[in-house]
Each structure stands twice: as structure tokens, then as C-alpha cells.
Amino acid sequence: LVIYALYDKLVSGTAIPMWASIIITASFFGAINALGIGILGEYVVRIYDQVRRRPMYVVARRVNCDPAEDEQAADADQRQNETATL
């Protein structure tokens, strides 16, 4: 529509109809609005992905635990996380 309006103005020299400028302006602002909503959607999806991968709880430190048990538990957790992401 923009190309038609410019062609009509430059080549034939006639005035651009008012409905063309209104539609062009509305389309421009609609595109800006859609771009903003798309950027906001990307932001929300990235926040959702970060929150979803967060563990249910975090252990700051363990008291009176055997270090061998810690390694076995860490290996089991790692294997479980690897199978969950596949």
C-alpha cells in the first residue's frame, strides 16, 4: 500500500487519498505494537525457563555426613538431571 501511494504520488502526480495515509499510519503503529509484544514475550519465556530449571531447595551446608555419601548422591543427581533433559 505504501508503494502504491508513493507510485501514485510520484509518477502520476495525483494526490494521495486520505484513507491510504490513515491505513499506512495504523499499520506502522500496529507493527511497532506487535514488535513490543514479541520482545516482551521473549523476556517472559526466558524468565519462565530459568525458574523452571531451579531446584526445589538449596542445601547451604551438610553437617556430620560422610564425604563418600555426598559423592554418590551428587552422581545420582547428575544422572537423573541428564536423563530428565533428554
C-alpha positions as CSV (number, residue, x, y, z in Angstrom):
1,L,0.0,0.0,0.0
2,V,2.9,2.3,0.8
3,I,4.5,1.5,-2.6
4,Y,1.2,2.2,-4.4
5,A,0.7,5.5,-2.6
6,L,4.2,6.7,-3.4
7,Y,4.0,5.5,-7.0
8,D,0.7,7.2,-7.4
9,K,2.0,10.5,-6.0
10,L,5.4,10.5,-7.8
11,V,4.5,9.1,-11.2
12,S,1.0,10.2,-11.9
13,G,1.2,13.4,-9.7
14,T,-2.2,12.9,-8.1
15,A,-2.9,13.5,-4.5
16,I,-2.7,10.6,-2.1
17,P,-6.2,9.6,-0.9
18,M,-6.8,10.2,2.8
19,W,-7.7,6.6,3.5
20,A,-4.2,5.5,2.3
21,S,-2.4,7.7,4.8
22,I,-4.6,6.5,7.6
23,I,-4.1,2.9,6.8
24,I,-0.3,3.3,6.5
25,T,-0.1,5.1,9.8
26,A,-2.3,2.5,11.6
27,S,-0.2,-0.3,10.0
28,F,3.0,1.3,11.2
29,F,1.9,1.7,14.8
30,G,0.4,-1.8,14.7
31,A,3.8,-3.2,13.6
32,I,5.5,-1.3,16.5
33,N,3.0,-2.7,18.9
34,A,3.5,-6.3,17.7
35,L,7.2,-5.9,17.9
36,G,6.9,-4.7,21.5
37,I,4.7,-7.6,22.4
38,G,7.1,-10.0,20.8
39,I,10.0,-8.6,22.8
40,L,8.0,-8.8,26.0
41,G,7.1,-12.4,25.2
42,E,10.7,-13.4,24.7
43,Y,11.5,-11.9,28.1
44,V,8.7,-13.7,29.8
45,V,9.7,-17.1,28.2
46,R,13.3,-16.7,29.3
47,I,12.3,-15.9,32.9
48,Y,9.9,-18.9,32.8
49,D,12.7,-21.2,31.6
50,Q,15.1,-20.0,34.3
51,V,12.5,-20.5,37.1
52,R,11.5,-24.0,35.8
53,R,15.1,-25.3,36.0
54,R,15.6,-24.0,39.5
55,P,15.9,-26.7,42.2
56,M,13.1,-27.0,44.8
57,Y,15.6,-26.2,47.6
58,V,19.3,-25.5,48.0
59,V,21.4,-27.0,50.8
60,A,23.9,-24.5,52.1
61,R,25.9,-27.0,54.1
62,R,25.7,-30.5,55.4
63,V,26.8,-31.4,59.0
64,N,28.0,-34.9,60.1
65,C,27.8,-36.5,56.7
66,D,30.2,-39.0,55.1
67,P,32.0,-37.4,52.1
68,A,31.6,-40.7,50.1
69,E,27.8,-40.4,50.5
70,D,28.0,-36.9,49.2
71,E,29.8,-38.0,46.0
72,Q,27.3,-40.9,45.4
73,A,24.4,-38.6,45.9
74,A,25.9,-36.0,43.6
75,D,26.5,-38.6,40.9
76,A,22.9,-39.9,41.2
77,D,21.5,-36.4,40.9
78,Q,23.7,-35.7,37.9
79,R,22.5,-38.9,36.1
80,Q,18.9,-38.0,37.0
81,N,19.2,-34.5,35.6
82,E,20.8,-35.8,32.4
83,T,18.0,-38.2,31.7
84,A,15.4,-35.6,32.6
85,T,16.8,-33.2,30.0
86,L,16.8,-35.8,27.2
